[in-house]
């Protein structure tokens, strides 16, 4: 039992004794004095109990710190910067890719394009899972959304390239493919910078 609790118990006991004395007191002055003493002791006991309860509640509240998820605090998922760096590297590799590589036949080139698109989809799913920690209206989220859209379009153009029927169309698709990939990389870099300031 704590010291404060013991003191409160003793004060309450004294108040009870004072009440009993007041009840059994004889004489007008003795009865009045005993009643006043009992009321004072009872009031002091009640006040001390309330004060101790209030202090105990405040202390408990001060020590209790609820856990916040990244979604509640708005703080980005620590895995997100890592994934953005991977996306920048992926975009850089895609920009340098020789989509007309003569070392591969057409079927192999198509398979390479499909494999690249699958890699993008995996990366996109991971980024989407971790970017939920961001406010959708925030600057990093906007850059990420634009980057993923551009990279998705680039991968689609990469696949489409091998099914065109004219050299002119191939040239146009390849130019657009590289532009979309460049746009995606720049947007990922902007997202990375914005995330550091977030």
Secondary structure, DSSP 4 states (H G I P E B T S, - for coil): --HHHHHHHHHHHHHHHHHHHHHH--SHHHHHHHHHHHHHHHHHHHHHHHHHHHHHHHHHHHH------HHHH-PPPTTHHHHHHHHHHHHHHHHH--TT-TTS-HHHHHHHHHHHHHHHHHHHHHHHHHGGGS-TTSHHHHHHHHHHHHHHHHHHHHHHGGG--SHHHHHHHHHHHHHHHHHHHHHHHHHHHHHHH-
